[in-house]
Amino acid sequence: MIKSINKKQESKLELYRIKWTDIGLSTSPINRERAINAVNLMYEIGDISPPKNILFAKSPIDCLKVINDFAHSIGEEPISYDELYESFVFGSNEASSIAFYEYMEEVLGVKNLEKIKGLKEVVKECGWVACFDEVAVICEKPLYIRMNENEVLHCEDGPSIRFSDGFEVYSWNGVKVPKKFIMKEITAAEALKEENLELRRCACEILGWETILQELNPKVINKDDDPEIGELVEVEIPDIGREKYLRVQCGTGRMFAIPVPPNMKTALQANAWTYGLEEFEYKPEIRT
């Protein structure tokens, strides 16, 4: 049993993380011959006869059409997307798991990991794979994947993931959101009525809290003479309660609203908090 690792072993962790992150985020076109070989190997190592038919789909959504066209051709009933989802091996999306097992095998010398060899090849060569007895469907990888600095799915002006058939995923800081949110095809009132609190938060961030506050009749708690220090306001947000915001003007003249902790009492204190400072430590530049 491994209870600890030494400095040399620890130093190699990042190498495996980088290697398999690059594999998992690859948007290069798949090599179909290698992808087929990988799927066959995965079946064989799992002691399952490889499928007689291996087909390809442009995206996970297109996979449903491909599999149901095949089902129709052999006189079988179509399946639902939920049934299809249960059949998926998530290919490149499972790169983090393979990073762990490969590190354990190659660096720490863990034995009896031969069973992952087929899955490792699928992760390297395929997107998602729908696995059935008679057929497997290999999905192509996305055309692109967009992320933020925290390495979670995010795009402010379009899809975070896009496939060649037009299937898209829209994300805001790691949260999947409707397309209309990213394209700002909602009003502040609609955003505030969103029942899912996480989606509501995303919608409000996308529209901007300054826009949202205009719908909420904010109560001014404190207002500084300097617009770049701003004013501290309080609002009642449906299903959430009372929240405080610093409304502040940036150097370009645009107004912004920033959520601040409930213990803020003045605009200067709130502005200092945004810089990680106490009010007495904060000395704004004198502007003339």
C-alpha positions, 0 to 999 in steps of 0.5 A: 500500500502506498502511503506517501510519495517522495520529492522526485515522484511528486515532481512528476505529477505536473508532467502527467497533468499537462500531458493528459490535459492537452490530450483531453482538450485536443480539438484535432481531427481524429484518425479514424483507423486508430480510433477504430483500433482503440475501440476494438482494443477496449472491447477485447480487454473488457472480455467483450466481442468487438462490435461488427459495426463501428460508425462515426458521428459529428457530435454527441447529438448527431450520435443519436441520429447515427445510432437510430438510423442504424437501428432502423436499418436492422429493424430495431426500435429507436433509443432515447438520448437518455439511453444513449447517454448511459452507453457512452464512454466519454473518451477524451473527457476521461483524460484526468482519470487516465492521468491518475492511473498512468502516473500510478503505474509508471511512477509509483509502480502500481501493478495490475492496471492492464485493464485500462490500456484499451480505455487509455487508447480510446481517450487518446484517439476518440471523442465520446463513444457509444458502446453497444453489442452490435455497434459502436459510434465514435464521436468526432472531437469539437472544433474548439473549446474555450475556457477562462483563466481558471480552466473551466468552460467559459465564453462571453460572446459565443459557444464555449464548445462547438462541433462541426455539425453546429452543436454548441454548448454555452458556458459561463465560468464553468456553468452551462447556460442557455444560448440566450444568456450569452447572447444577451437576449434576456432582460433584467426582469427575465434574469431575476425571474430565473428559478434556478439560483445558479443560472440566475446568478450567471444571467445577472453577471452576464447582463451586469449588476448595474443593469440588474440594479436598475430593476430593483430600486436600490436603496442608497446606504452611503454615497462618496463625493468621488464617483470613482469611489462610488455609492453603497446600495442595498437591494432585495433580490427575489428568493435570495434576500437583501444584498449590498453592491458598490456602484462605481464609475470607472476611469472611462466614465462607465458605471459598474456594480460589484457585489460586496459583503453585507457588513460594508457600511460606506462606499469607501469601505466597500471600494477598499474591500475590492482591493483586499484592504481595510478602509484605513489602509485605502488611499485612493489617488487624488484626481484633479 
